[in-house]
Amino acid sequence: MDVLLDQQQMTVDDLSEQANMPLDRAEAIALGRWTPAPAERQRIAAAFGVKIEDVSWGHTMDPRNVRYRQFGLQEEI
C-alpha cells in the first residue's frame, strides 16, 4: 500500500479522509498491522482509484518484531 500512497502522492491522512475511516485505522492498514474488512477494502481501493485486486492486503509486520517491541527480547539468540 505504501507504493500506492507514493504513486498517488497521498498521505495516510488523505487516505483516511477519502476512504471515510478513522485515521488510526487507516494508519494501521497502511503499516500492515491491520487487515481491512471487505467494505474497508472497497473504500480504500476507490480512494486510490484502482481495483481491489490491485492492492496488496494483509499483515506485513513480523510477529516476532511486534512481540520484541512490546516485551523485549527474553530468549537467547
Phi and psi restraints in degrees (value plus and minus 20) as a CYANA .aco file:
   2 ASP   PHI     -81.9   -41.9
   2 ASP   PSI     -51.1   -11.1
   3 VAL   PHI     -85.5   -45.5
   3 VAL   PSI     -63.7   -23.7
   4 LEU   PHI     -84.2   -44.2
   4 LEU   PSI     -60.1   -20.1
   5 LEU   PHI     -80.3   -40.3
   5 LEU   PSI     -63.8   -23.8
   6 ASP   PHI     -85.6   -45.6
   6 ASP   PSI     -66.6   -26.6
   7 GLN   PHI     -80.6   -40.6
   7 GLN   PSI     -60.2   -20.2
   8 GLN   PHI    -105.9   -65.9
   8 GLN   PSI     -24.3    15.7
   9 GLN   PHI      32.7    72.7
   9 GLN   PSI      27.8    67.8
  10 MET   PHI    -130.5   -90.5
  10 MET   PSI     130.4   170.4
  11 THR   PHI    -118.5   -78.5
  11 THR   PSI     150.6   190.6
  12 VAL   PHI     -84.7   -44.7
  12 VAL   PSI     -53.7   -13.7
  13 ASP   PHI     -80.5   -40.5
  13 ASP   PSI     -63.9   -23.9
  14 ASP   PHI     -81.1   -41.1
  14 ASP   PSI     -65.3   -25.3
  15 LEU   PHI     -80.4   -40.4
  15 LEU   PSI     -64.5   -24.5
  16 SER   PHI     -78.0   -38.0
  16 SER   PSI     -66.1   -26.1
  17 GLU   PHI     -87.5   -47.5
  17 GLU   PSI     -67.3   -27.3
  18 GLN   PHI     -91.9   -51.9
  18 GLN   PSI     -48.9    -8.9
  19 ALA   PHI    -112.2   -72.2
  19 ALA   PSI     -20.3    19.7
  20 ASN   PHI      34.4    74.4
  20 ASN   PSI      37.5    77.5
  21 MET   PHI    -161.7  -121.7
  21 MET   PSI     137.3   177.3
  22 PRO   PHI     -79.5   -39.5
  22 PRO   PSI     126.5   166.5
  23 LEU   PHI     -78.7   -38.7
  23 LEU   PSI     -62.6   -22.6
  24 ASP   PHI     -84.0   -44.0
  24 ASP   PSI     -53.8   -13.8
  25 ARG   PHI     -90.4   -50.4
  25 ARG   PSI     -65.3   -25.3
  26 ALA   PHI     -80.9   -40.9
  26 ALA   PSI     -59.8   -19.8
  27 GLU   PHI     -85.4   -45.4
  27 GLU   PSI     -64.2   -24.2
  28 ALA   PHI     -82.8   -42.8
  28 ALA   PSI     -59.1   -19.1
  29 ILE   PHI     -87.7   -47.7
  29 ILE   PSI     -65.1   -25.1
  30 ALA   PHI     -83.2   -43.2
  30 ALA   PSI     -53.7   -13.7
  31 LEU   PHI    -104.8   -64.8
  31 LEU   PSI     -25.3    14.7
  32 GLY   PHI      61.4   101.4
  32 GLY   PSI      -2.7    37.3
  33 ARG   PHI    -110.6   -70.6
  33 ARG   PSI     -31.2     8.8
  34 TRP   PHI    -161.6  -121.6
  34 TRP   PSI     111.9   151.9
  35 THR   PHI    -112.2   -72.2
  35 THR   PSI     100.4   140.4
  36 PRO   PHI     -91.1   -51.1
  36 PRO   PSI     129.9   169.9
  37 ALA   PHI     -89.5   -49.5
  37 ALA   PSI     141.5   181.5
  38 PRO   PHI     -73.1   -33.1
  38 PRO   PSI     -61.8   -21.8
  39 ALA   PHI     -86.0   -46.0
  39 ALA   PSI     -57.6   -17.6
  40 GLU   PHI     -86.8   -46.8
  40 GLU   PSI     -57.7   -17.7
  41 ARG   PHI     -81.0   -41.0
  41 ARG   PSI     -61.8   -21.8
  42 GLN   PHI     -82.7   -42.7
  42 GLN   PSI     -64.2   -24.2
  43 ARG   PHI     -87.2   -47.2
  43 ARG   PSI     -58.4   -18.4
  44 ILE   PHI     -87.2   -47.2
  44 ILE   PSI     -67.0   -27.0
  45 ALA   PHI     -79.6   -39.6
  45 ALA   PSI     -61.8   -21.8
  46 ALA   PHI     -83.5   -43.5
  46 ALA   PSI     -58.8   -18.8
  47 ALA   PHI     -82.3   -42.3
  47 ALA   PSI     -55.7   -15.7
  48 PHE   PHI    -104.2   -64.2
  48 PHE   PSI     -36.2     3.8
  49 GLY   PHI      54.4    94.4
  49 GLY   PSI      13.5    53.5
  50 VAL   PHI    -149.4  -109.4
  50 VAL   PSI     151.6   191.6
  51 LYS   PHI     -98.2   -58.2
  51 LYS   PSI     134.9   174.9
  52 ILE   PHI     -77.1   -37.1
  52 ILE   PSI     -56.5   -16.5
  53 GLU   PHI     -88.5   -48.5
  53 GLU   PSI     -36.6     3.4
  54 ASP   PHI    -104.8   -64.8
  54 ASP   PSI     -23.9    16.1
  55 VAL   PHI    -128.7   -88.7
  55 VAL   PSI     116.3   156.3
  56 SER   PHI    -104.9   -64.9
  56 SER   PSI     100.4   140.4
  57 TRP   PHI    -128.5   -88.5
  57 TRP   PSI     135.1   175.1
  58 GLY   PHI      99.4   139.4
  58 GLY   PSI     151.9   191.9
  59 HIS   PHI     -90.5   -50.5
  59 HIS   PSI     118.5   158.5
  60 THR   PHI    -142.1  -102.1
  60 THR   PSI     -24.2    15.8
  61 MET   PHI    -109.1   -69.1
  61 MET   PSI     119.9   159.9
  62 ASP   PHI     -93.5   -53.5
  62 ASP   PSI     100.5   140.5
  63 PRO   PHI     -76.3   -36.3
  63 PRO   PSI     -52.4   -12.4
  64 ARG   PHI     -83.4   -43.4
  64 ARG   PSI     -60.5   -20.5
  65 ASN   PHI     -86.5   -46.5
  65 ASN   PSI     -58.9   -18.9
  66 VAL   PHI     -82.7   -42.7
  66 VAL   PSI     -65.7   -25.7
  67 ARG   PHI     -81.7   -41.7
  67 ARG   PSI     -62.3   -22.3
  68 TYR   PHI     -81.2   -41.2
  68 TYR   PSI     -63.6   -23.6
  69 ARG   PHI     -85.1   -45.1
  69 ARG   PSI     -50.0   -10.0
  70 GLN   PHI    -102.3   -62.3
  70 GLN   PSI     -61.3   -21.3
  71 PHE   PHI    -140.5  -100.5
  71 PHE   PSI     -29.5    10.5
  72 GLY   PHI      63.2   103.2
  72 GLY   PSI     144.0   184.0
  73 LEU   PHI    -100.2   -60.2
  73 LEU   PSI      98.6   138.6
  74 GLN   PHI    -130.0   -90.0
  74 GLN   PSI     -19.2    20.8
  75 GLU   PHI    -143.6  -103.6
  75 GLU   PSI     138.2   178.2
  76 GLU   PHI     -96.0   -56.0
  76 GLU   PSI     122.8   162.8
